[in-house]
Amino acid sequence: MQRRLQDSGYSFQRVLDETRHQMARYYLFNSELELNETAYLRGFEDSNSFGHAFRAWEGVPPSDWCETHRRSSAM
């Protein structure tokens, strides 16, 4: 699998990170889970690790992202 991913220009870690990012956005936008529950479901040891990763992906903390996107969808 790793060889096939490399042949396609990907790595397992890259696929894992992209999947975690997409699923984190999904859970934050579509559920009432606490941040620590979302972090656990996405495979992070704690909410601080999740928050750091999410800020790297989106440029804002997960709580700010969630508030902005939920509010904009209500309009």
PDB file of N, CA, C, O and CB in Angstrom:
ATOM      1  N   MET A   1       0.830  -1.186   0.000  1.00  0.00           N
ATOM      2  CA  MET A   1       0.000   0.000   0.000  1.00  0.00           C
ATOM      3  C   MET A   1       0.875   1.251   0.000  1.00  0.00           C
ATOM      4  O   MET A   1       0.619   2.191  -0.753  1.00  0.00           O
ATOM      5  CB  MET A   1      -0.945  -0.003   1.210  1.00  0.00           C
ATOM      6  N   GLN A   2       1.908   1.264   0.844  1.00  0.00           N
ATOM      7  CA  GLN A   2       2.759   2.445   0.887  1.00  0.00           C
ATOM      8  C   GLN A   2       3.425   2.711  -0.466  1.00  0.00           C
ATOM      9  O   GLN A   2       3.562   3.860  -0.885  1.00  0.00           O
ATOM     10  CB  GLN A   2       3.821   2.284   1.970  1.00  0.00           C
ATOM     11  N   ARG A   3       3.834   1.638  -1.140  1.00  0.00           N
ATOM     12  CA  ARG A   3       4.466   1.801  -2.457  1.00  0.00           C
ATOM     13  C   ARG A   3       3.472   2.386  -3.450  1.00  0.00           C
ATOM     14  O   ARG A   3       3.823   3.265  -4.238  1.00  0.00           O
ATOM     15  CB  ARG A   3       5.007   0.449  -2.977  1.00  0.00           C
ATOM     16  N   ARG A   4       2.240   1.907  -3.418  1.00  0.00           N
ATOM     17  CA  ARG A   4       1.226   2.438  -4.337  1.00  0.00           C
ATOM     18  C   ARG A   4       0.907   3.899  -4.033  1.00  0.00           C
ATOM     19  O   ARG A   4       0.713   4.705  -4.943  1.00  0.00           O
ATOM     20  CB  ARG A   4      -0.053   1.600  -4.259  1.00  0.00           C
ATOM     21  N   LEU A   5       0.856   4.223  -2.759  1.00  0.00           N
ATOM     22  CA  LEU A   5       0.627   5.619  -2.390  1.00  0.00           C
ATOM     23  C   LEU A   5       1.772   6.495  -2.881  1.00  0.00           C
ATOM     24  O   LEU A   5       1.545   7.566  -3.444  1.00  0.00           O
ATOM     25  CB  LEU A   5       0.467   5.756  -0.867  1.00  0.00           C
ATOM     26  N   GLN A   6       2.997   6.038  -2.668  1.00  0.00           N
ATOM     27  CA  GLN A   6       4.162   6.811  -3.128  1.00  0.00           C
ATOM     28  C   GLN A   6       4.155   6.966  -4.642  1.00  0.00           C
ATOM     29  O   GLN A   6       4.492   8.031  -5.159  1.00  0.00           O
ATOM     30  CB  GLN A   6       5.468   6.137  -2.679  1.00  0.00           C
ATOM     31  N   ASP A   7       3.775   5.914  -5.355  1.00  0.00           N
ATOM     32  CA  ASP A   7       3.695   5.994  -6.813  1.00  0.00           C
ATOM     33  C   ASP A   7       2.669   7.037  -7.253  1.00  0.00           C
ATOM     34  O   ASP A   7       2.788   7.610  -8.336  1.00  0.00           O
ATOM     35  CB  ASP A   7       3.338   4.625  -7.402  1.00  0.00           C
ATOM     36  N   SER A   8       1.668   7.280  -6.416  1.00  0.00           N
ATOM     37  CA  SER A   8       0.633   8.271  -6.716  1.00  0.00           C
ATOM     38  C   SER A   8       0.970   9.651  -6.172  1.00  0.00           C
ATOM     39  O   SER A   8       0.199  10.596  -6.345  1.00  0.00           O
ATOM     40  CB  SER A   8      -0.693   7.819  -6.153  1.00  0.00           C
ATOM     41  N   GLY A   9       2.129   9.771  -5.509  1.00  0.00           N
ATOM     42  CA  GLY A   9       2.538  11.063  -4.967  1.00  0.00           C
ATOM     43  C   GLY A   9       2.010  11.340  -3.575  1.00  0.00           C
ATOM     44  O   GLY A   9       1.988  12.491  -3.138  1.00  0.00           O
ATOM     45  N   TYR A  10       1.585  10.305  -2.876  1.00  0.00           N
ATOM     46  CA  TYR A  10       1.040  10.456  -1.534  1.00  0.00           C
ATOM     47  C   TYR A  10       1.865   9.647  -0.545  1.00  0.00           C
ATOM     48  O   TYR A  10       2.703   8.829  -0.924  1.00  0.00           O
ATOM     49  CB  TYR A  10      -0.435  10.021  -1.491  1.00  0.00           C
ATOM     50  N   SER A  11       1.608   9.893   0.708  1.00  0.00           N
ATOM     51  CA  SER A  11       2.158   9.066   1.779  1.00  0.00           C
ATOM     52  C   SER A  11       1.008   8.694   2.698  1.00  0.00           C
ATOM     53  O   SER A  11      -0.029   9.358   2.716  1.00  0.00           O
ATOM     54  CB  SER A  11       3.303   9.810   2.564  1.00  0.00           C
ATOM     55  N   PHE A  12       1.200   7.635   3.453  1.00  0.00           N
ATOM     56  CA  PHE A  12       0.167   7.233   4.392  1.00  0.00           C
ATOM     57  C   PHE A  12      -0.140   8.363   5.362  1.00  0.00           C
ATOM     58  O   PHE A  12      -1.306   8.625   5.658  1.00  0.00           O
ATOM     59  CB  PHE A  12       0.593   5.977   5.155  1.00  0.00           C
ATOM     60  N   GLN A  13       0.895   9.038   5.859  1.00  0.00           N
ATOM     61  CA  GLN A  13       0.701  10.130   6.816  1.00  0.00           C
ATOM     62  C   GLN A  13      -0.116  11.262   6.202  1.00  0.00           C
ATOM     63  O   GLN A  13      -0.976  11.841   6.866  1.00  0.00           O
ATOM     64  CB  GLN A  13       2.053  10.664   7.300  1.00  0.00           C
ATOM     65  N   ARG A  14       0.150  11.575   4.941  1.00  0.00           N
ATOM     66  CA  ARG A  14      -0.604  12.646   4.265  1.00  0.00           C
ATOM     67  C   ARG A  14      -2.074  12.274   4.134  1.00  0.00           C
ATOM     68  O   ARG A  14      -2.952  13.099   4.390  1.00  0.00           O
ATOM     69  CB  ARG A  14      -0.009  12.932   2.871  1.00  0.00           C
ATOM     70  N   VAL A  15      -2.344  11.029   3.735  1.00  0.00           N
ATOM     71  CA  VAL A  15      -3.730  10.568   3.606  1.00  0.00           C
ATOM     72  C   VAL A  15      -4.412  10.597   4.969  1.00  0.00           C
ATOM     73  O   VAL A  15      -5.559  11.029   5.077  1.00  0.00           O
ATOM     74  CB  VAL A  15      -3.784   9.138   3.002  1.00  0.00           C
ATOM     75  N   LEU A  16      -3.719  10.142   6.007  1.00  0.00           N
ATOM     76  CA  LEU A  16      -4.266  10.157   7.359  1.00  0.00           C
ATOM     77  C   LEU A  16      -4.582  11.577   7.808  1.00  0.00           C
ATOM     78  O   LEU A  16      -5.661  11.833   8.341  1.00  0.00           O
ATOM     79  CB  LEU A  16      -3.291   9.504   8.334  1.00  0.00           C
ATOM     80  N   ASP A  17      -3.649  12.502   7.598  1.00  0.00           N
ATOM     81  CA  ASP A  17      -3.875  13.903   7.991  1.00  0.00           C
ATOM     82  C   ASP A  17      -5.052  14.522   7.246  1.00  0.00           C
ATOM     83  O   ASP A  17      -5.872  15.215   7.847  1.00  0.00           O
ATOM     84  CB  ASP A  17      -2.616  14.732   7.738  1.00  0.00           C
ATOM     85  N   GLU A  18      -5.137  14.274   5.940  1.00  0.00           N
ATOM     86  CA  GLU A  18      -6.246  14.827   5.163  1.00  0.00           C
ATOM     87  C   GLU A  18      -7.582  14.254   5.620  1.00  0.00           C
ATOM     88  O   GLU A  18      -8.583  14.967   5.694  1.00  0.00           O
ATOM     89  CB  GLU A  18      -6.040  14.549   3.673  1.00  0.00           C
ATOM     90  N   THR A  19      -7.587  12.980   5.921  1.00  0.00           N
ATOM     91  CA  THR A  19      -8.815  12.347   6.398  1.00  0.00           C
ATOM     92  C   THR A  19      -9.215  12.889   7.762  1.00  0.00           C
ATOM     93  O   THR A  19     -10.389  13.179   7.994  1.00  0.00           O
ATOM     94  CB  THR A  19      -8.643  10.828   6.467  1.00  0.00           C
ATOM     95  N   ARG A  20      -8.256  13.027   8.660  1.00  0.00           N
ATOM     96  CA  ARG A  20      -8.546  13.605   9.980  1.00  0.00           C
ATOM     97  C   ARG A  20      -9.108  15.010   9.837  1.00  0.00           C
ATOM     98  O   ARG A  20     -10.060  15.376  10.526  1.00  0.00           O
ATOM     99  CB  ARG A  20      -7.277  13.630  10.855  1.00  0.00           C
ATOM    100  N   HIS A  21      -8.520  15.798   8.942  1.00  0.00           N
ATOM    101  CA  HIS A  21      -8.974  17.169   8.729  1.00  0.00           C
ATOM    102  C   HIS A  21     -10.414  17.192   8.227  1.00  0.00           C
ATOM    103  O   HIS A  21     -11.251  17.913   8.769  1.00  0.00           O
ATOM    104  CB  HIS A  21      -8.055  17.889   7.735  1.00  0.00           C
ATOM    105  N   GLN A  22     -10.701  16.408   7.197  1.00  0.00           N
ATOM    106  CA  GLN A  22     -12.049  16.379   6.638  1.00  0.00           C
ATOM    107  C   GLN A  22     -13.079  15.897   7.661  1.00  0.00           C
ATOM    108  O   GLN A  22     -14.168  16.461   7.764  1.00  0.00           O
ATOM    109  CB  GLN A  22     -12.084  15.484   5.406  1.00  0.00           C
ATOM    110  N   MET A  23     -12.736  14.873   8.402  1.00  0.00           N
ATOM    111  CA  MET A  23     -13.673  14.338   9.387  1.00  0.00           C
ATOM    112  C   MET A  23     -13.835  15.297  10.574  1.00  0.00           C
ATOM    113  O   MET A  23     -14.923  15.402  11.142  1.00  0.00           O
ATOM    114  CB  MET A  23     -13.197  12.960   9.878  1.00  0.00           C
ATOM    115  N   ALA A  24     -12.771  15.986  10.944  1.00  0.00           N
ATOM    116  CA  ALA A  24     -12.878  16.971  12.025  1.00  0.00           C
ATOM    117  C   ALA A  24     -13.855  18.071  11.627  1.00  0.00           C
ATOM    118  O   ALA A  24     -14.711  18.462  12.420  1.00  0.00           O
ATOM    119  CB  ALA A  24     -11.489  17.575  12.362  1.00  0.00           C
ATOM    120  N   ARG A  25     -13.729  18.567  10.406  1.00  0.00           N
ATOM    121  CA  ARG A  25     -14.662  19.589   9.929  1.00  0.00           C
ATOM    122  C   ARG A  25     -16.090  19.056   9.933  1.00  0.00           C
ATOM    123  O   ARG A  25     -17.017  19.758  10.337  1.00  0.00           O
ATOM    124  CB  ARG A  25     -14.274  20.060   8.515  1.00  0.00           C
ATOM    125  N   TYR A  26     -16.266  17.829   9.488  1.00  0.00           N
ATOM    126  CA  TYR A  26     -17.595  17.227   9.456  1.00  0.00           C
ATOM    127  C   TYR A  26     -18.191  17.146  10.866  1.00  0.00           C
ATOM    128  O   TYR A  26     -19.321  17.578  11.093  1.00  0.00           O
ATOM    129  CB  TYR A  26     -17.531  15.827   8.823  1.00  0.00           C
ATOM    130  N   TYR A  27     -17.427  16.592  11.805  1.00  0.00           N
ATOM    131  CA  TYR A  27     -17.936  16.445  13.170  1.00  0.00           C
ATOM    132  C   TYR A  27     -18.218  17.800  13.825  1.00  0.00           C
ATOM    133  O   TYR A  27     -19.230  17.959  14.507  1.00  0.00           O
ATOM    134  CB  TYR A  27     -16.939  15.659  14.019  1.00  0.00           C
ATOM    135  N   LEU A  28     -17.335  18.766  13.624  1.00  0.00           N
ATOM    136  CA  LEU A  28     -17.552  20.079  14.235  1.00  0.00           C
ATOM    137  C   LEU A  28     -18.787  20.768  13.660  1.00  0.00           C
ATOM    138  O   LEU A  28     -19.511  21.460  14.376  1.00  0.00           O
ATOM    139  CB  LEU A  28     -16.322  20.964  14.036  1.00  0.00           C
ATOM    140  N   PHE A  29     -19.018  20.578  12.386  1.00  0.00           N
ATOM    141  CA  PHE A  29     -20.129  21.264  11.732  1.00  0.00           C
ATOM    142  C   PHE A  29     -21.461  20.549  11.941  1.00  0.00           C
ATOM    143  O   PHE A  29     -22.494  21.206  12.064  1.00  0.00           O
ATOM    144  CB  PHE A  29     -19.852  21.398  10.251  1.00  0.00           C
ATOM    145  N   ASN A  30     -21.457  19.234  11.984  1.00  0.00           N
ATOM    146  CA  ASN A  30     -22.698  18.460  11.954  1.00  0.00           C
ATOM    147  C   ASN A  30     -23.082  17.773  13.252  1.00  0.00           C
ATOM    148  O   ASN A  30     -24.034  16.993  13.262  1.00  0.00           O
ATOM    149  CB  ASN A  30     -22.598  17.446  10.911  1.00  0.00           C
ATOM    150  N   SER A  31     -22.391  18.028  14.329  1.00  0.00           N
ATOM    151  CA  SER A  31     -22.746  17.318  15.554  1.00  0.00           C
ATOM    152  C   SER A  31     -22.669  18.237  16.760  1.00  0.00           C
ATOM    153  O   SER A  31     -22.186  19.367  16.686  1.00  0.00           O
ATOM    154  CB  SER A  31     -21.834  16.113  15.756  1.00  0.00           C
ATOM    155  N   GLU A  32     -23.146  17.730  17.832  1.00  0.00           N
ATOM    156  CA  GLU A  32     -23.123  18.448  19.098  1.00  0.00           C
ATOM    157  C   GLU A  32     -22.045  17.886  20.034  1.00  0.00           C
ATOM    158  O   GLU A  32     -22.108  18.088  21.246  1.00  0.00           O
ATOM    159  CB  GLU A  32     -24.498  18.377  19.769  1.00  0.00           C
ATOM    160  N   LEU A  33     -21.068  17.189  19.474  1.00  0.00           N
ATOM    161  CA  LEU A  33     -20.000  16.615  20.290  1.00  0.00           C
ATOM    162  C   LEU A  33     -19.138  17.709  20.899  1.00  0.00           C
ATOM    163  O   LEU A  33     -18.957  18.777  20.313  1.00  0.00           O
ATOM    164  CB  LEU A  33     -19.136  15.666  19.455  1.00  0.00           C
ATOM    165  N   GLU A  34     -18.617  17.433  22.065  1.00  0.00           N
ATOM    166  CA  GLU A  34     -17.637  18.317  22.687  1.00  0.00           C
ATOM    167  C   GLU A  34     -16.339  18.233  21.884  1.00  0.00           C
ATOM    168  O   GLU A  34     -16.108  17.252  21.176  1.00  0.00           O
ATOM    169  CB  GLU A  34     -17.399  17.937  24.192  1.00  0.00           C
ATOM    170  N   LEU A  35     -15.489  19.263  21.994  1.00  0.00           N
ATOM    171  CA  LEU A  35     -14.222  19.254  21.269  1.00  0.00           C
ATOM    172  C   LEU A  35     -13.359  18.056  21.650  1.00  0.00           C
ATOM    173  O   LEU A  35     -12.724  17.449  20.788  1.00  0.00           O
ATOM    174  CB  LEU A  35     -13.460  20.542  21.532  1.00  0.00           C
ATOM    175  N   ASN A  36     -13.334  17.712  22.939  1.00  0.00           N
ATOM    176  CA  ASN A  36     -12.500  16.586  23.352  1.00  0.00           C
ATOM    177  C   ASN A  36     -13.026  15.270  22.769  1.00  0.00           C
ATOM    178  O   ASN A  36     -12.238  14.368  22.485  1.00  0.00           O
ATOM    179  CB  ASN A  36     -12.440  16.502  24.887  1.00  0.00           C
ATOM    180  N   GLU A  37     -14.348  15.150  22.589  1.00  0.00           N
ATOM    181  CA  GLU A  37     -14.913  13.952  21.971  1.00  0.00           C
ATOM    182  C   GLU A  37     -14.543  13.882  20.491  1.00  0.00           C
ATOM    183  O   GLU A  37     -14.212  12.814  19.977  1.00  0.00           O
ATOM    184  CB  GLU A  37     -16.441  13.930  22.139  1.00  0.00           C
ATOM    185  N   THR A  38     -14.601  15.013  19.819  1.00  0.00           N
ATOM    186  CA  THR A  38     -14.203  15.070  18.415  1.00  0.00           C
ATOM    187  C   THR A  38     -12.728  14.730  18.282  1.00  0.00           C
ATOM    188  O   THR A  38     -12.339  13.996  17.373  1.00  0.00           O
ATOM    189  CB  THR A  38     -14.491  16.462  17.818  1.00  0.00           C
ATOM    190  N   ALA A  39     -11.907  15.257  19.178  1.00  0.00           N
ATOM    191  CA  ALA A  39     -10.472  14.967  19.148  1.00  0.00           C
ATOM    192  C   ALA A  39     -10.228  13.464  19.290  1.00  0.00           C
ATOM    193  O   ALA A  39      -9.446  12.884  18.537  1.00  0.00           O
ATOM    194  CB  ALA A  39      -9.737  15.738  20.269  1.00  0.00           C
ATOM    195  N   TYR A  40     -10.888  12.850  20.238  1.00  0.00           N
ATOM    196  CA  TYR A  40     -10.727  11.413  20.470  1.00  0.00           C
ATOM    197  C   TYR A  40     -11.169  10.608  19.250  1.00  0.00           C
ATOM    198  O   TYR A  40     -10.478   9.676  18.838  1.00  0.00           O
ATOM    199  CB  TYR A  40     -11.525  10.978  21.706  1.00  0.00           C
ATOM    200  N   LEU A  41     -12.318  10.963  18.671  1.00  0.00           N
ATOM    201  CA  LEU A  41     -12.821  10.250  17.502  1.00  0.00           C
ATOM    202  C   LEU A  41     -11.901  10.395  16.295  1.00  0.00           C
ATOM    203  O   LEU A  41     -11.882   9.523  15.426  1.00  0.00           O
ATOM    204  CB  LEU A  41     -14.205  10.748  17.151  1.00  0.00           C
ATOM    205  N   ARG A  42     -11.155  11.461  16.231  1.00  0.00           N
ATOM    206  CA  ARG A  42     -10.235  11.682  15.113  1.00  0.00           C
ATOM    207  C   ARG A  42      -8.850  11.108  15.388  1.00  0.00           C
ATOM    208  O   ARG A  42      -7.954  11.241  14.555  1.00  0.00           O
ATOM    209  CB  ARG A  42     -10.123  13.167  14.816  1.00  0.00           C
ATOM    210  N   GLY A  43      -8.662  10.475  16.535  1.00  0.00           N
ATOM    211  CA  GLY A  43      -7.404   9.788  16.807  1.00  0.00           C
ATOM    212  C   GLY A  43      -6.354  10.611  17.508  1.00  0.00           C
ATOM    213  O   GLY A  43      -5.178  10.248  17.509  1.00  0.00           O
ATOM    214  N   PHE A  44      -6.764  11.728  18.113  1.00  0.00           N
ATOM    215  CA  PHE A  44      -5.812  12.556  18.853  1.00  0.00           C
ATOM    216  C   PHE A  44      -5.824  12.162  20.317  1.00  0.00           C
ATOM    217  O   PHE A  44      -6.860  11.787  20.868  1.00  0.00           O
ATOM    218  CB  PHE A  44      -6.139  14.056  18.695  1.00  0.00           C
ATOM    219  N   GLU A  45      -4.658  12.252  20.939  1.00  0.00           N
ATOM    220  CA  GLU A  45      -4.530  11.880  22.347  1.00  0.00           C
ATOM    221  C   GLU A  45      -5.332  12.792  23.261  1.00  0.00           C
ATOM    222  O   GLU A  45      -5.924  12.337  24.240  1.00  0.00           O
ATOM    223  CB  GLU A  45      -3.078  11.903  22.758  1.00  0.00           C
ATOM    224  N   ASP A  46      -5.350  14.076  22.939  1.00  0.00           N
ATOM    225  CA  ASP A  46      -6.066  15.026  23.788  1.00  0.00           C
ATOM    226  C   ASP A  46      -6.551  16.204  22.943  1.00  0.00           C
ATOM    227  O   ASP A  46      -6.197  16.337  21.772  1.00  0.00           O
ATOM    228  CB  ASP A  46      -5.160  15.522  24.950  1.00  0.00           C
ATOM    229  N   SER A  47      -7.359  17.042  23.557  1.00  0.00           N
ATOM    230  CA  SER A  47      -7.938  18.171  22.815  1.00  0.00           C
ATOM    231  C   SER A  47      -6.891  19.217  22.456  1.00  0.00           C
ATOM    232  O   SER A  47      -7.063  19.939  21.474  1.00  0.00           O
ATOM    233  CB  SER A  47      -9.049  18.820  23.629  1.00  0.00           C
ATOM    234  N   ASN A  48      -5.803  19.318  23.234  1.00  0.00           N
ATOM    235  CA  ASN A  48      -4.747  20.270  22.892  1.00  0.00           C
ATOM    236  C   ASN A  48      -4.057  19.891  21.588  1.00  0.00           C
ATOM    237  O   ASN A  48      -3.784  20.753  20.752  1.00  0.00           O
ATOM    238  CB  ASN A  48      -3.722  20.351  24.019  1.00  0.00           C
ATOM    239  N   SER A  49      -3.776  18.609  21.416  1.00  0.00           N
ATOM    240  CA  SER A  49      -3.161  18.138  20.167  1.00  0.00           C
ATOM    241  C   SER A  49      -4.095  18.381  18.990  1.00  0.00           C
ATOM    242  O   SER A  49      -3.667  18.803  17.915  1.00  0.00           O
ATOM    243  CB  SER A  49      -2.808  16.637  20.263  1.00  0.00           C
ATOM    244  N   PHE A  50      -5.375  18.109  19.211  1.00  0.00           N
ATOM    245  CA  PHE A  50      -6.366  18.343  18.169  1.00  0.00           C
ATOM    246  C   PHE A  50      -6.441  19.832  17.831  1.00  0.00           C
ATOM    247  O   PHE A  50      -6.459  20.204  16.657  1.00  0.00           O
ATOM    248  CB  PHE A  50      -7.745  17.820  18.610  1.00  0.00           C
ATOM    249  N   GLY A  51      -6.485  20.676  18.849  1.00  0.00           N
ATOM    250  CA  GLY A  51      -6.554  22.122  18.620  1.00  0.00           C
ATOM    251  C   GLY A  51      -5.363  22.633  17.830  1.00  0.00           C
ATOM    252  O   GLY A  51      -5.514  23.465  16.935  1.00  0.00           O
ATOM    253  N   HIS A  52      -4.184  22.137  18.160  1.00  0.00           N
ATOM    254  CA  HIS A  52      -2.969  22.548  17.448  1.00  0.00           C
ATOM    255  C   HIS A  52      -3.047  22.130  15.978  1.00  0.00           C
ATOM    256  O   HIS A  52      -2.753  22.928  15.088  1.00  0.00           O
ATOM    257  CB  HIS A  52      -1.712  21.935  18.116  1.00  0.00           C
ATOM    258  N   ALA A  53      -3.438  20.888  15.727  1.00  0.00           N
ATOM    259  CA  ALA A  53      -3.557  20.399  14.348  1.00  0.00           C
ATOM    260  C   ALA A  53      -4.628  21.184  13.586  1.00  0.00           C
ATOM    261  O   ALA A  53      -4.424  21.552  12.429  1.00  0.00           O
ATOM    262  CB  ALA A  53      -3.895  18.889  14.337  1.00  0.00           C
ATOM    263  N   PHE A  54      -5.753  21.437  14.228  1.00  0.00           N
ATOM    264  CA  PHE A  54      -6.837  22.142  13.557  1.00  0.00           C
ATOM    265  C   PHE A  54      -6.429  23.565  13.202  1.00  0.00           C
ATOM    266  O   PHE A  54      -6.765  24.057  12.125  1.00  0.00           O
ATOM    267  CB  PHE A  54      -8.085  22.156  14.434  1.00  0.00           C
ATOM    268  N   ARG A  55      -5.707  24.230  14.101  1.00  0.00           N
ATOM    269  CA  ARG A  55      -5.218  25.583  13.799  1.00  0.00           C
ATOM    270  C   ARG A  55      -4.257  25.553  12.613  1.00  0.00           C
ATOM    271  O   ARG A  55      -4.249  26.480  11.803  1.00  0.00           O
ATOM    272  CB  ARG A  55      -4.520  26.200  15.035  1.00  0.00           C
ATOM    273  N   ALA A  56      -3.446  24.498  12.501  1.00  0.00           N
ATOM    274  CA  ALA A  56      -2.538  24.375  11.355  1.00  0.00           C
ATOM    275  C   ALA A  56      -3.322  24.185  10.057  1.00  0.00           C
ATOM    276  O   ALA A  56      -2.940  24.721   9.017  1.00  0.00           O
ATOM    277  CB  ALA A  56      -1.563  23.197  11.563  1.00  0.00           C
ATOM    278  N   TRP A  57      -4.421  23.420  10.115  1.00  0.00           N
ATOM    279  CA  TRP A  57      -5.232  23.179   8.919  1.00  0.00           C
ATOM    280  C   TRP A  57      -6.033  24.399   8.512  1.00  0.00           C
ATOM    281  O   TRP A  57      -6.061  24.763   7.337  1.00  0.00           O
ATOM    282  CB  TRP A  57      -6.166  22.016   9.147  1.00  0.00           C
ATOM    283  N   GLU A  58      -6.687  25.036   9.478  1.00  0.00           N
ATOM    284  CA  GLU A  58      -7.681  26.071   9.181  1.00  0.00           C
ATOM    285  C   GLU A  58      -7.255  27.490   9.539  1.00  0.00           C
ATOM    286  O   GLU A  58      -7.870  28.454   9.083  1.00  0.00           O
ATOM    287  CB  GLU A  58      -8.937  25.758   9.897  1.00  0.00           C
ATOM    288  N   GLY A  59      -6.210  27.626  10.349  1.00  0.00           N
ATOM    289  CA  GLY A  59      -5.744  28.954  10.731  1.00  0.00           C
ATOM    290  C   GLY A  59      -6.464  29.557  11.925  1.00  0.00           C
ATOM    291  O   GLY A  59      -6.143  30.669  12.346  1.00  0.00           O
ATOM    292  N   VAL A  60      -7.430  28.841  12.473  1.00  0.00           N
ATOM    293  CA  VAL A  60      -8.183  29.306  13.645  1.00  0.00           C
ATOM    294  C   VAL A  60      -8.430  28.130  14.578  1.00  0.00           C
ATOM    295  O   VAL A  60      -8.393  26.979  14.142  1.00  0.00           O
ATOM    296  CB  VAL A  60      -9.534  29.966  13.223  1.00  0.00           C
ATOM    297  N   PRO A  61      -8.680  28.400  15.855  1.00  0.00           N
ATOM    298  CA  PRO A  61      -9.024  27.306  16.773  1.00  0.00           C
ATOM    299  C   PRO A  61     -10.345  26.647  16.372  1.00  0.00           C
ATOM    300  O   PRO A  61     -11.195  27.290  15.756  1.00  0.00           O
ATOM    301  CB  PRO A  61      -9.113  27.826  18.221  1.00  0.00           C
ATOM    302  N   PRO A  62     -10.521  25.375  16.715  1.00  0.00           N
ATOM    303  CA  PRO A  62     -11.752  24.681  16.333  1.00  0.00           C
ATOM    304  C   PRO A  62     -13.022  25.348  16.849  1.00  0.00           C
ATOM    305  O   PRO A  62     -14.043  25.345  16.161  1.00  0.00           O
ATOM    306  CB  PRO A  62     -11.705  23.273  16.829  1.00  0.00           C
ATOM    307  N   SER A  63     -12.973  25.913  18.040  1.00  0.00           N
ATOM    308  CA  SER A  63     -14.174  26.555  18.581  1.00  0.00           C
ATOM    309  C   SER A  63     -14.566  27.776  17.751  1.00  0.00           C
ATOM    310  O   SER A  63     -15.753  28.011  17.525  1.00  0.00           O
ATOM    311  CB  SER A  63     -13.949  26.964  20.046  1.00  0.00           C
ATOM    312  N   ASP A  64     -13.588  28.552  17.295  1.00  0.00           N
ATOM    313  CA  ASP A  64     -13.878  29.721  16.449  1.00  0.00           C
ATOM    314  C   ASP A  64     -14.420  29.279  15.090  1.00  0.00           C
ATOM    315  O   ASP A  64     -15.378  29.857  14.578  1.00  0.00           O
ATOM    316  CB  ASP A  64     -12.605  30.588  16.260  1.00  0.00           C
ATOM    317  N   TRP A  65     -13.797  28.250  14.511  1.00  0.00           N
ATOM    318  CA  TRP A  65     -14.242  27.735  13.215  1.00  0.00           C
ATOM    319  C   TRP A  65     -15.686  27.259  13.313  1.00  0.00           C
ATOM    320  O   TRP A  65     -16.513  27.553  12.451  1.00  0.00           O
ATOM    321  CB  TRP A  65     -13.325  26.585  12.735  1.00  0.00           C
ATOM    322  N   CYS A  66     -15.969  26.524  14.371  1.00  0.00           N
ATOM    323  CA  CYS A  66     -17.297  25.960  14.574  1.00  0.00           C
ATOM    324  C   CYS A  66     -18.337  27.076  14.695  1.00  0.00           C
ATOM    325  O   CYS A  66     -19.389  27.021  14.058  1.00  0.00           O
ATOM    326  CB  CYS A  66     -17.317  25.066  15.829  1.00  0.00           C
ATOM    327  N   GLU A  67     -18.047  28.057  15.493  1.00  0.00           N
ATOM    328  CA  GLU A  67     -18.984  29.163  15.688  1.00  0.00           C
ATOM    329  C   GLU A  67     -19.241  29.904  14.380  1.00  0.00           C
ATOM    330  O   GLU A  67     -20.390  30.214  14.063  1.00  0.00           O
ATOM    331  CB  GLU A  67     -18.451  30.134  16.744  1.00  0.00           C
ATOM    332  N   THR A  68     -18.201  30.187  13.627  1.00  0.00           N
ATOM    333  CA  THR A  68     -18.340  30.908  12.367  1.00  0.00           C
ATOM    334  C   THR A  68     -19.148  30.118  11.348  1.00  0.00           C
ATOM    335  O   THR A  68     -20.035  30.668  10.695  1.00  0.00           O
ATOM    336  CB  THR A  68     -16.973  31.235  11.800  1.00  0.00           C
ATOM    337  N   HIS A  69     -18.847  28.837  11.209  1.00  0.00           N
ATOM    338  CA  HIS A  69     -19.503  28.039  10.178  1.00  0.00           C
ATOM    339  C   HIS A  69     -20.931  27.637  10.543  1.00  0.00           C
ATOM    340  O   HIS A  69     -21.785  27.516   9.665  1.00  0.00           O
ATOM    341  CB  HIS A  69     -18.692  26.805   9.905  1.00  0.00           C
ATOM    342  N   ARG A  70     -21.183  27.437  11.787  1.00  0.00           N
ATOM    343  CA  ARG A  70     -22.555  27.125  12.179  1.00  0.00           C
ATOM    344  C   ARG A  70     -23.431  28.353  12.044  1.00  0.00           C
ATOM    345  O   ARG A  70     -24.584  28.257  11.623  1.00  0.00           O
ATOM    346  CB  ARG A  70     -22.605  26.591  13.615  1.00  0.00           C
ATOM    347  N   ARG A  71     -22.889  29.507  12.401  1.00  0.00           N
ATOM    348  CA  ARG A  71     -23.650  30.741  12.301  1.00  0.00           C
ATOM    349  C   ARG A  71     -23.934  31.068  10.831  1.00  0.00           C
ATOM    350  O   ARG A  71     -25.044  31.487  10.504  1.00  0.00           O
ATOM    351  CB  ARG A  71     -22.891  31.901  12.980  1.00  0.00           C
ATOM    352  N   SER A  72     -22.955  30.884   9.942  1.00  0.00           N
ATOM    353  CA  SER A  72     -23.155  31.222   8.535  1.00  0.00           C
ATOM    354  C   SER A  72     -24.148  30.263   7.868  1.00  0.00           C
ATOM    355  O   SER A  72     -24.833  30.655   6.923  1.00  0.00           O
ATOM    356  CB  SER A  72     -21.815  31.196   7.789  1.00  0.00           C
ATOM    357  N   SER A  73     -24.237  29.026   8.339  1.00  0.00           N
ATOM    358  CA  SER A  73     -25.189  28.091   7.737  1.00  0.00           C
ATOM    359  C   SER A  73     -26.611  28.355   8.200  1.00  0.00           C
ATOM    360  O   SER A  73     -27.563  27.921   7.551  1.00  0.00           O
ATOM    361  CB  SER A  73     -24.801  26.660   8.066  1.00  0.00           C
ATOM    362  N   ALA A  74     -26.770  29.060   9.313  1.00  0.00           N
ATOM    363  CA  ALA A  74     -28.102  29.362   9.830  1.00  0.00           C
ATOM    364  C   ALA A  74     -28.745  30.516   9.085  1.00  0.00           C
ATOM    365  O   ALA A  74     -29.951  30.733   9.197  1.00  0.00           O
ATOM    366  CB  ALA A  74     -28.032  29.683  11.310  1.00  0.00           C
ATOM    367  N   MET A  75     -27.966  31.247   8.337  1.00  0.00           N
ATOM    368  CA  MET A  75     -28.494  32.413   7.617  1.00  0.00           C
ATOM    369  C   MET A  75     -29.146  32.015   6.329  1.00  0.00           C
ATOM    370  O   MET A  75     -29.643  32.872   5.599  1.00  0.00           O
ATOM    371  CB  MET A  75     -27.401  33.413   7.339  1.00  0.00           C
TER     372      MET A  75
END
